[in-house]
Amino acid sequence: MTYDVSGKGEALLLIPGLGGAASFWNGIVPLLVDRYTVISFDHRGTGRSDRPLGKYSVSRIAEDAVEILRAENVDAAHIVGHSTGGLVAQFIALDAPALVRSLVISGSWEKPDARFVAMFEARLAVLRTAGPIAYQKLTHAIGFPSGFLEANTERLDRAIDNATDALSPPEVAAARIEMLLADERSGDLQRITARTLVIGATDDALIPFAHSRTLAAMIPGARLAVIDGAHFFPRVHPERYAKTLREFLEETDEQ
């Protein structure tokens, strides 16, 4: 496992989504390091971390995250997860509650519904039949607003050019999608005791906002916030996202 640590203060763990790379948070980390020790990691199977073949599970990624916190001698941390990372954060809050100072779940879901299954089975089919470049292009088209795509053509084209390496080996990339169709803990969400913020985007075409509403309703005392910008809203609006985080985390720190 490969992870990064920067800043000083209360520990803050940032968990990326299905792409799995800590670099997802590059626009957010500089806005938080003045007050928090920010830890971010590449999921197993992605980025700079090892990519073992075999079955993948959300619970194993959650265990990896817990092991990273313990390796850094963190007794409790603010846990922030986006998309798949939000599901990982749910597992951490349920299985290692003493480690969770507060919980932020953004652009995520409580369990796969019929639309979710259709979406991710289709994405899996694109990956397997059309290949990683087509898969990455589809991810951008679904995940970003048109204006962001037009304003960031060069940067996003680099991600498309790197898709073959990023999604290699293809068996691992496929196994990571398959885990999302099998793993969920919606029946346990009422057991989460951490102070929780759920953030969703009403224009999210990949994970519709209804999932955020449901999460906020199922987790006791959870607060719901809205940031537009389609599914990848932390990248589209990093300043707004960081401001929303800071306000919530600072309230937690004061309690």
Disulfide bonds with the S-S distance in Angstrom:
none
